[in-house]
Amino acid sequence: MGGVAFSFYTISYIGLISDRTQAENRGTVLALYTVTLAGLVNIFAYPASGALYDAIGALWLYPLSALGYLIGALCLWWAIPQQTMDDGR
């Protein structure tokens, strides 16, 4: 399942960044997003999730993870241009 989710994630962020950036900046923005942001998230997320696991146990990490996915889905929905939503595409 992780491979399918990663594929959809990759397609969505490349499409979003490509649509929202100018052609001359597109490569830089994609590199910053894929390398820098992912690296920074991992630097902070792994220790934080370990501390949360020790503090509250594994059961609460699943709803917390689901909340993160929900927030991500809402952010992607809000990023859809209004014209696209009006056209029905």
Phi and psi restraints in degrees (range 20) as a CNS / XPLOR table:
assign (resid 1 and name C) (resid 2 and name N)
       (resid 2 and name CA) (resid 2 and name C) 1.0 -63.3 20.0 2
assign (resid 2 and name N) (resid 2 and name CA)
       (resid 2 and name C) (resid 3 and name N) 1.0 -34.9 20.0 2
assign (resid 2 and name C) (resid 3 and name N)
       (resid 3 and name CA) (resid 3 and name C) 1.0 -66.4 20.0 2
assign (resid 3 and name N) (resid 3 and name CA)
       (resid 3 and name C) (resid 4 and name N) 1.0 -40.0 20.0 2
assign (resid 3 and name C) (resid 4 and name N)
       (resid 4 and name CA) (resid 4 and name C) 1.0 -67.0 20.0 2
assign (resid 4 and name N) (resid 4 and name CA)
       (resid 4 and name C) (resid 5 and name N) 1.0 -45.2 20.0 2
assign (resid 4 and name C) (resid 5 and name N)
       (resid 5 and name CA) (resid 5 and name C) 1.0 -62.7 20.0 2
assign (resid 5 and name N) (resid 5 and name CA)
       (resid 5 and name C) (resid 6 and name N) 1.0 -41.9 20.0 2
assign (resid 5 and name C) (resid 6 and name N)
       (resid 6 and name CA) (resid 6 and name C) 1.0 -63.5 20.0 2
assign (resid 6 and name N) (resid 6 and name CA)
       (resid 6 and name C) (resid 7 and name N) 1.0 -38.4 20.0 2
assign (resid 6 and name C) (resid 7 and name N)
       (resid 7 and name CA) (resid 7 and name C) 1.0 -62.5 20.0 2
assign (resid 7 and name N) (resid 7 and name CA)
       (resid 7 and name C) (resid 8 and name N) 1.0 -46.8 20.0 2
assign (resid 7 and name C) (resid 8 and name N)
       (resid 8 and name CA) (resid 8 and name C) 1.0 -65.1 20.0 2
assign (resid 8 and name N) (resid 8 and name CA)
       (resid 8 and name C) (resid 9 and name N) 1.0 -39.0 20.0 2
assign (resid 8 and name C) (resid 9 and name N)
       (resid 9 and name CA) (resid 9 and name C) 1.0 -62.0 20.0 2
assign (resid 9 and name N) (resid 9 and name CA)
       (resid 9 and name C) (resid 10 and name N) 1.0 -46.0 20.0 2
assign (resid 9 and name C) (resid 10 and name N)
       (resid 10 and name CA) (resid 10 and name C) 1.0 -62.7 20.0 2
assign (resid 10 and name N) (resid 10 and name CA)
       (resid 10 and name C) (resid 11 and name N) 1.0 -45.9 20.0 2
assign (resid 10 and name C) (resid 11 and name N)
       (resid 11 and name CA) (resid 11 and name C) 1.0 -61.7 20.0 2
assign (resid 11 and name N) (resid 11 and name CA)
       (resid 11 and name C) (resid 12 and name N) 1.0 -42.1 20.0 2
assign (resid 11 and name C) (resid 12 and name N)
       (resid 12 and name CA) (resid 12 and name C) 1.0 -68.0 20.0 2
assign (resid 12 and name N) (resid 12 and name CA)
       (resid 12 and name C) (resid 13 and name N) 1.0 -43.6 20.0 2
assign (resid 12 and name C) (resid 13 and name N)
       (resid 13 and name CA) (resid 13 and name C) 1.0 -74.2 20.0 2
assign (resid 13 and name N) (resid 13 and name CA)
       (resid 13 and name C) (resid 14 and name N) 1.0 -32.6 20.0 2
assign (resid 13 and name C) (resid 14 and name N)
       (resid 14 and name CA) (resid 14 and name C) 1.0 -66.3 20.0 2
assign (resid 14 and name N) (resid 14 and name CA)
       (resid 14 and name C) (resid 15 and name N) 1.0 -42.1 20.0 2
assign (resid 14 and name C) (resid 15 and name N)
       (resid 15 and name CA) (resid 15 and name C) 1.0 -64.3 20.0 2
assign (resid 15 and name N) (resid 15 and name CA)
       (resid 15 and name C) (resid 16 and name N) 1.0 -43.6 20.0 2
assign (resid 15 and name C) (resid 16 and name N)
       (resid 16 and name CA) (resid 16 and name C) 1.0 -64.7 20.0 2
assign (resid 16 and name N) (resid 16 and name CA)
       (resid 16 and name C) (resid 17 and name N) 1.0 -47.3 20.0 2
assign (resid 16 and name C) (resid 17 and name N)
       (resid 17 and name CA) (resid 17 and name C) 1.0 -65.6 20.0 2
assign (resid 17 and name N) (resid 17 and name CA)
       (resid 17 and name C) (resid 18 and name N) 1.0 -40.1 20.0 2
assign (resid 17 and name C) (resid 18 and name N)
       (resid 18 and name CA) (resid 18 and name C) 1.0 -64.2 20.0 2
assign (resid 18 and name N) (resid 18 and name CA)
       (resid 18 and name C) (resid 19 and name N) 1.0 -37.2 20.0 2
assign (resid 18 and name C) (resid 19 and name N)
       (resid 19 and name CA) (resid 19 and name C) 1.0 -74.2 20.0 2
assign (resid 19 and name N) (resid 19 and name CA)
       (resid 19 and name C) (resid 20 and name N) 1.0 -29.8 20.0 2
assign (resid 19 and name C) (resid 20 and name N)
       (resid 20 and name CA) (resid 20 and name C) 1.0 -97.7 20.0 2
assign (resid 20 and name N) (resid 20 and name CA)
       (resid 20 and name C) (resid 21 and name N) 1.0 -5.1 20.0 2
assign (resid 20 and name C) (resid 21 and name N)
       (resid 21 and name CA) (resid 21 and name C) 1.0 -119.9 20.0 2
assign (resid 21 and name N) (resid 21 and name CA)
       (resid 21 and name C) (resid 22 and name N) 1.0 157.7 20.0 2
assign (resid 21 and name C) (resid 22 and name N)
       (resid 22 and name CA) (resid 22 and name C) 1.0 -75.1 20.0 2
assign (resid 22 and name N) (resid 22 and name CA)
       (resid 22 and name C) (resid 23 and name N) 1.0 154.1 20.0 2
assign (resid 22 and name C) (resid 23 and name N)
       (resid 23 and name CA) (resid 23 and name C) 1.0 -59.2 20.0 2
assign (resid 23 and name N) (resid 23 and name CA)
       (resid 23 and name C) (resid 24 and name N) 1.0 -38.0 20.0 2
assign (resid 23 and name C) (resid 24 and name N)
       (resid 24 and name CA) (resid 24 and name C) 1.0 -73.0 20.0 2
assign (resid 24 and name N) (resid 24 and name CA)
       (resid 24 and name C) (resid 25 and name N) 1.0 -18.0 20.0 2
assign (resid 24 and name C) (resid 25 and name N)
       (resid 25 and name CA) (resid 25 and name C) 1.0 -103.6 20.0 2
assign (resid 25 and name N) (resid 25 and name CA)
       (resid 25 and name C) (resid 26 and name N) 1.0 -6.6 20.0 2
assign (resid 25 and name C) (resid 26 and name N)
       (resid 26 and name CA) (resid 26 and name C) 1.0 -60.3 20.0 2
assign (resid 26 and name N) (resid 26 and name CA)
       (resid 26 and name C) (resid 27 and name N) 1.0 -45.5 20.0 2
assign (resid 26 and name C) (resid 27 and name N)
       (resid 27 and name CA) (resid 27 and name C) 1.0 -62.8 20.0 2
assign (resid 27 and name N) (resid 27 and name CA)
       (resid 27 and name C) (resid 28 and name N) 1.0 -41.1 20.0 2
assign (resid 27 and name C) (resid 28 and name N)
       (resid 28 and name CA) (resid 28 and name C) 1.0 -66.0 20.0 2
assign (resid 28 and name N) (resid 28 and name CA)
       (resid 28 and name C) (resid 29 and name N) 1.0 -44.6 20.0 2
assign (resid 28 and name C) (resid 29 and name N)
       (resid 29 and name CA) (resid 29 and name C) 1.0 -64.9 20.0 2
assign (resid 29 and name N) (resid 29 and name CA)
       (resid 29 and name C) (resid 30 and name N) 1.0 -42.7 20.0 2
assign (resid 29 and name C) (resid 30 and name N)
       (resid 30 and name CA) (resid 30 and name C) 1.0 -62.1 20.0 2
assign (resid 30 and name N) (resid 30 and name CA)
       (resid 30 and name C) (resid 31 and name N) 1.0 -41.5 20.0 2
assign (resid 30 and name C) (resid 31 and name N)
       (resid 31 and name CA) (resid 31 and name C) 1.0 -65.5 20.0 2
assign (resid 31 and name N) (resid 31 and name CA)
       (resid 31 and name C) (resid 32 and name N) 1.0 -44.7 20.0 2
assign (resid 31 and name C) (resid 32 and name N)
       (resid 32 and name CA) (resid 32 and name C) 1.0 -61.9 20.0 2
assign (resid 32 and name N) (resid 32 and name CA)
       (resid 32 and name C) (resid 33 and name N) 1.0 -42.0 20.0 2
assign (resid 32 and name C) (resid 33 and name N)
       (resid 33 and name CA) (resid 33 and name C) 1.0 -68.0 20.0 2
assign (resid 33 and name N) (resid 33 and name CA)
       (resid 33 and name C) (resid 34 and name N) 1.0 -48.5 20.0 2
assign (resid 33 and name C) (resid 34 and name N)
       (resid 34 and name CA) (resid 34 and name C) 1.0 -73.6 20.0 2
assign (resid 34 and name N) (resid 34 and name CA)
       (resid 34 and name C) (resid 35 and name N) 1.0 -35.8 20.0 2
assign (resid 34 and name C) (resid 35 and name N)
       (resid 35 and name CA) (resid 35 and name C) 1.0 -95.1 20.0 2
assign (resid 35 and name N) (resid 35 and name CA)
       (resid 35 and name C) (resid 36 and name N) 1.0 -57.2 20.0 2
assign (resid 35 and name C) (resid 36 and name N)
       (resid 36 and name CA) (resid 36 and name C) 1.0 -69.3 20.0 2
assign (resid 36 and name N) (resid 36 and name CA)
       (resid 36 and name C) (resid 37 and name N) 1.0 -51.0 20.0 2
assign (resid 36 and name C) (resid 37 and name N)
       (resid 37 and name CA) (resid 37 and name C) 1.0 -64.6 20.0 2
assign (resid 37 and name N) (resid 37 and name CA)
       (resid 37 and name C) (resid 38 and name N) 1.0 -43.5 20.0 2
assign (resid 37 and name C) (resid 38 and name N)
       (resid 38 and name CA) (resid 38 and name C) 1.0 -63.2 20.0 2
assign (resid 38 and name N) (resid 38 and name CA)
       (resid 38 and name C) (resid 39 and name N) 1.0 -40.1 20.0 2
assign (resid 38 and name C) (resid 39 and name N)
       (resid 39 and name CA) (resid 39 and name C) 1.0 -65.3 20.0 2
assign (resid 39 and name N) (resid 39 and name CA)
       (resid 39 and name C) (resid 40 and name N) 1.0 -43.1 20.0 2
assign (resid 39 and name C) (resid 40 and name N)
       (resid 40 and name CA) (resid 40 and name C) 1.0 -65.3 20.0 2
assign (resid 40 and name N) (resid 40 and name CA)
       (resid 40 and name C) (resid 41 and name N) 1.0 -40.3 20.0 2
assign (resid 40 and name C) (resid 41 and name N)
       (resid 41 and name CA) (resid 41 and name C) 1.0 -61.6 20.0 2
assign (resid 41 and name N) (resid 41 and name CA)
       (resid 41 and name C) (resid 42 and name N) 1.0 -44.6 20.0 2
assign (resid 41 and name C) (resid 42 and name N)
       (resid 42 and name CA) (resid 42 and name C) 1.0 -65.5 20.0 2
assign (resid 42 and name N) (resid 42 and name CA)
       (resid 42 and name C) (resid 43 and name N) 1.0 -35.9 20.0 2
assign (resid 42 and name C) (resid 43 and name N)
       (resid 43 and name CA) (resid 43 and name C) 1.0 -60.5 20.0 2
assign (resid 43 and name N) (resid 43 and name CA)
       (resid 43 and name C) (resid 44 and name N) 1.0 -39.2 20.0 2
assign (resid 43 and name C) (resid 44 and name N)
       (resid 44 and name CA) (resid 44 and name C) 1.0 -93.0 20.0 2
assign (resid 44 and name N) (resid 44 and name CA)
       (resid 44 and name C) (resid 45 and name N) 1.0 -31.7 20.0 2
assign (resid 44 and name C) (resid 45 and name N)
       (resid 45 and name CA) (resid 45 and name C) 1.0 -72.6 20.0 2
assign (resid 45 and name N) (resid 45 and name CA)
       (resid 45 and name C) (resid 46 and name N) 1.0 -40.4 20.0 2
assign (resid 45 and name C) (resid 46 and name N)
       (resid 46 and name CA) (resid 46 and name C) 1.0 -64.5 20.0 2
assign (resid 46 and name N) (resid 46 and name CA)
       (resid 46 and name C) (resid 47 and name N) 1.0 -49.0 20.0 2
assign (resid 46 and name C) (resid 47 and name N)
       (resid 47 and name CA) (resid 47 and name C) 1.0 -65.7 20.0 2
assign (resid 47 and name N) (resid 47 and name CA)
       (resid 47 and name C) (resid 48 and name N) 1.0 -36.8 20.0 2
assign (resid 47 and name C) (resid 48 and name N)
       (resid 48 and name CA) (resid 48 and name C) 1.0 -66.4 20.0 2
assign (resid 48 and name N) (resid 48 and name CA)
       (resid 48 and name C) (resid 49 and name N) 1.0 -42.1 20.0 2
assign (resid 48 and name C) (resid 49 and name N)
       (resid 49 and name CA) (resid 49 and name C) 1.0 -68.7 20.0 2
assign (resid 49 and name N) (resid 49 and name CA)
       (resid 49 and name C) (resid 50 and name N) 1.0 -33.8 20.0 2
assign (resid 49 and name C) (resid 50 and name N)
       (resid 50 and name CA) (resid 50 and name C) 1.0 -65.3 20.0 2
assign (resid 50 and name N) (resid 50 and name CA)
       (resid 50 and name C) (resid 51 and name N) 1.0 -42.1 20.0 2
assign (resid 50 and name C) (resid 51 and name N)
       (resid 51 and name CA) (resid 51 and name C) 1.0 -65.6 20.0 2
assign (resid 51 and name N) (resid 51 and name CA)
       (resid 51 and name C) (resid 52 and name N) 1.0 -40.1 20.0 2
assign (resid 51 and name C) (resid 52 and name N)
       (resid 52 and name CA) (resid 52 and name C) 1.0 -64.7 20.0 2
assign (resid 52 and name N) (resid 52 and name CA)
       (resid 52 and name C) (resid 53 and name N) 1.0 -40.4 20.0 2
assign (resid 52 and name C) (resid 53 and name N)
       (resid 53 and name CA) (resid 53 and name C) 1.0 -61.4 20.0 2
assign (resid 53 and name N) (resid 53 and name CA)
       (resid 53 and name C) (resid 54 and name N) 1.0 -43.1 20.0 2
assign (resid 53 and name C) (resid 54 and name N)
       (resid 54 and name CA) (resid 54 and name C) 1.0 -67.0 20.0 2
assign (resid 54 and name N) (resid 54 and name CA)
       (resid 54 and name C) (resid 55 and name N) 1.0 -34.7 20.0 2
assign (resid 54 and name C) (resid 55 and name N)
       (resid 55 and name CA) (resid 55 and name C) 1.0 -81.1 20.0 2
assign (resid 55 and name N) (resid 55 and name CA)
       (resid 55 and name C) (resid 56 and name N) 1.0 -44.5 20.0 2
assign (resid 55 and name C) (resid 56 and name N)
       (resid 56 and name CA) (resid 56 and name C) 1.0 -118.7 20.0 2
assign (resid 56 and name N) (resid 56 and name CA)
       (resid 56 and name C) (resid 57 and name N) 1.0 -6.8 20.0 2
assign (resid 56 and name C) (resid 57 and name N)
       (resid 57 and name CA) (resid 57 and name C) 1.0 89.7 20.0 2
assign (resid 57 and name N) (resid 57 and name CA)
       (resid 57 and name C) (resid 58 and name N) 1.0 172.7 20.0 2
assign (resid 57 and name C) (resid 58 and name N)
       (resid 58 and name CA) (resid 58 and name C) 1.0 -74.8 20.0 2
assign (resid 58 and name N) (resid 58 and name CA)
       (resid 58 and name C) (resid 59 and name N) 1.0 -29.8 20.0 2
assign (resid 58 and name C) (resid 59 and name N)
       (resid 59 and name CA) (resid 59 and name C) 1.0 -58.7 20.0 2
assign (resid 59 and name N) (resid 59 and name CA)
       (resid 59 and name C) (resid 60 and name N) 1.0 -38.6 20.0 2
assign (resid 59 and name C) (resid 60 and name N)
       (resid 60 and name CA) (resid 60 and name C) 1.0 -80.7 20.0 2
assign (resid 60 and name N) (resid 60 and name CA)
       (resid 60 and name C) (resid 61 and name N) 1.0 -14.6 20.0 2
assign (resid 60 and name C) (resid 61 and name N)
       (resid 61 and name CA) (resid 61 and name C) 1.0 -72.8 20.0 2
assign (resid 61 and name N) (resid 61 and name CA)
       (resid 61 and name C) (resid 62 and name N) 1.0 -28.1 20.0 2
assign (resid 61 and name C) (resid 62 and name N)
       (resid 62 and name CA) (resid 62 and name C) 1.0 -67.5 20.0 2
assign (resid 62 and name N) (resid 62 and name CA)
       (resid 62 and name C) (resid 63 and name N) 1.0 -49.2 20.0 2
assign (resid 62 and name C) (resid 63 and name N)
       (resid 63 and name CA) (resid 63 and name C) 1.0 -63.3 20.0 2
assign (resid 63 and name N) (resid 63 and name CA)
       (resid 63 and name C) (resid 64 and name N) 1.0 -34.7 20.0 2
assign (resid 63 and name C) (resid 64 and name N)
       (resid 64 and name CA) (resid 64 and name C) 1.0 -64.2 20.0 2
assign (resid 64 and name N) (resid 64 and name CA)
       (resid 64 and name C) (resid 65 and name N) 1.0 -41.0 20.0 2
assign (resid 64 and name C) (resid 65 and name N)
       (resid 65 and name CA) (resid 65 and name C) 1.0 -65.5 20.0 2
assign (resid 65 and name N) (resid 65 and name CA)
       (resid 65 and name C) (resid 66 and name N) 1.0 -41.7 20.0 2
assign (resid 65 and name C) (resid 66 and name N)
       (resid 66 and name CA) (resid 66 and name C) 1.0 -62.0 20.0 2
assign (resid 66 and name N) (resid 66 and name CA)
       (resid 66 and name C) (resid 67 and name N) 1.0 -38.3 20.0 2
assign (resid 66 and name C) (resid 67 and name N)
       (resid 67 and name CA) (resid 67 and name C) 1.0 -63.0 20.0 2
assign (resid 67 and name N) (resid 67 and name CA)
       (resid 67 and name C) (resid 68 and name N) 1.0 -40.5 20.0 2
assign (resid 67 and name C) (resid 68 and name N)
       (resid 68 and name CA) (resid 68 and name C) 1.0 -61.6 20.0 2
assign (resid 68 and name N) (resid 68 and name CA)
       (resid 68 and name C) (resid 69 and name N) 1.0 -42.6 20.0 2
assign (resid 68 and name C) (resid 69 and name N)
       (resid 69 and name CA) (resid 69 and name C) 1.0 -65.2 20.0 2
assign (resid 69 and name N) (resid 69 and name CA)
       (resid 69 and name C) (resid 70 and name N) 1.0 -38.8 20.0 2
assign (resid 69 and name C) (resid 70 and name N)
       (resid 70 and name CA) (resid 70 and name C) 1.0 -63.2 20.0 2
assign (resid 70 and name N) (resid 70 and name CA)
       (resid 70 and name C) (resid 71 and name N) 1.0 -43.3 20.0 2
assign (resid 70 and name C) (resid 71 and name N)
       (resid 71 and name CA) (resid 71 and name C) 1.0 -62.7 20.0 2
assign (resid 71 and name N) (resid 71 and name CA)
       (resid 71 and name C) (resid 72 and name N) 1.0 -42.3 20.0 2
assign (resid 71 and name C) (resid 72 and name N)
       (resid 72 and name CA) (resid 72 and name C) 1.0 -62.1 20.0 2
assign (resid 72 and name N) (resid 72 and name CA)
       (resid 72 and name C) (resid 73 and name N) 1.0 -42.4 20.0 2
assign (resid 72 and name C) (resid 73 and name N)
       (resid 73 and name CA) (resid 73 and name C) 1.0 -64.6 20.0 2
assign (resid 73 and name N) (resid 73 and name CA)
       (resid 73 and name C) (resid 74 and name N) 1.0 -40.8 20.0 2
assign (resid 73 and name C) (resid 74 and name N)
       (resid 74 and name CA) (resid 74 and name C) 1.0 -64.3 20.0 2
assign (resid 74 and name N) (resid 74 and name CA)
       (resid 74 and name C) (resid 75 and name N) 1.0 -39.8 20.0 2
assign (resid 74 and name C) (resid 75 and name N)
       (resid 75 and name CA) (resid 75 and name C) 1.0 -63.1 20.0 2
assign (resid 75 and name N) (resid 75 and name CA)
       (resid 75 and name C) (resid 76 and name N) 1.0 -41.8 20.0 2
assign (resid 75 and name C) (resid 76 and name N)
       (resid 76 and name CA) (resid 76 and name C) 1.0 -65.3 20.0 2
assign (resid 76 and name N) (resid 76 and name CA)
       (resid 76 and name C) (resid 77 and name N) 1.0 -38.8 20.0 2
assign (resid 76 and name C) (resid 77 and name N)
       (resid 77 and name CA) (resid 77 and name C) 1.0 -64.8 20.0 2
assign (resid 77 and name N) (resid 77 and name CA)
       (resid 77 and name C) (resid 78 and name N) 1.0 -41.7 20.0 2
assign (resid 77 and name C) (resid 78 and name N)
       (resid 78 and name CA) (resid 78 and name C) 1.0 -68.5 20.0 2
assign (resid 78 and name N) (resid 78 and name CA)
       (resid 78 and name C) (resid 79 and name N) 1.0 -21.9 20.0 2
assign (resid 78 and name C) (resid 79 and name N)
       (resid 79 and name CA) (resid 79 and name C) 1.0 -80.9 20.0 2
assign (resid 79 and name N) (resid 79 and name CA)
       (resid 79 and name C) (resid 80 and name N) 1.0 -10.3 20.0 2
assign (resid 79 and name C) (resid 80 and name N)
       (resid 80 and name CA) (resid 80 and name C) 1.0 -67.9 20.0 2
assign (resid 80 and name N) (resid 80 and name CA)
       (resid 80 and name C) (resid 81 and name N) 1.0 127.0 20.0 2
assign (resid 80 and name C) (resid 81 and name N)
       (resid 81 and name CA) (resid 81 and name C) 1.0 -59.7 20.0 2
assign (resid 81 and name N) (resid 81 and name CA)
       (resid 81 and name C) (resid 82 and name N) 1.0 144.6 20.0 2
assign (resid 81 and name C) (resid 82 and name N)
       (resid 82 and name CA) (resid 82 and name C) 1.0 -60.8 20.0 2
assign (resid 82 and name N) (resid 82 and name CA)
       (resid 82 and name C) (resid 83 and name N) 1.0 -37.1 20.0 2
assign (resid 82 and name C) (resid 83 and name N)
       (resid 83 and name CA) (resid 83 and name C) 1.0 -61.1 20.0 2
assign (resid 83 and name N) (resid 83 and name CA)
       (resid 83 and name C) (resid 84 and name N) 1.0 -40.4 20.0 2
assign (resid 83 and name C) (resid 84 and name N)
       (resid 84 and name CA) (resid 84 and name C) 1.0 -63.5 20.0 2
assign (resid 84 and name N) (resid 84 and name CA)
       (resid 84 and name C) (resid 85 and name N) 1.0 -40.4 20.0 2
assign (resid 84 and name C) (resid 85 and name N)
       (resid 85 and name CA) (resid 85 and name C) 1.0 -67.8 20.0 2
assign (resid 85 and name N) (resid 85 and name CA)
       (resid 85 and name C) (resid 86 and name N) 1.0 -36.3 20.0 2
assign (resid 85 and name C) (resid 86 and name N)
       (resid 86 and name CA) (resid 86 and name C) 1.0 -70.4 20.0 2
assign (resid 86 and name N) (resid 86 and name CA)
       (resid 86 and name C) (resid 87 and name N) 1.0 -33.3 20.0 2
assign (resid 86 and name C) (resid 87 and name N)
       (resid 87 and name CA) (resid 87 and name C) 1.0 -75.5 20.0 2
assign (resid 87 and name N) (resid 87 and name CA)
       (resid 87 and name C) (resid 88 and name N) 1.0 -16.3 20.0 2
assign (resid 87 and name C) (resid 88 and name N)
       (resid 88 and name CA) (resid 88 and name C) 1.0 83.6 20.0 2
assign (resid 88 and name N) (resid 88 and name CA)
       (resid 88 and name C) (resid 89 and name N) 1.0 14.9 20.0 2
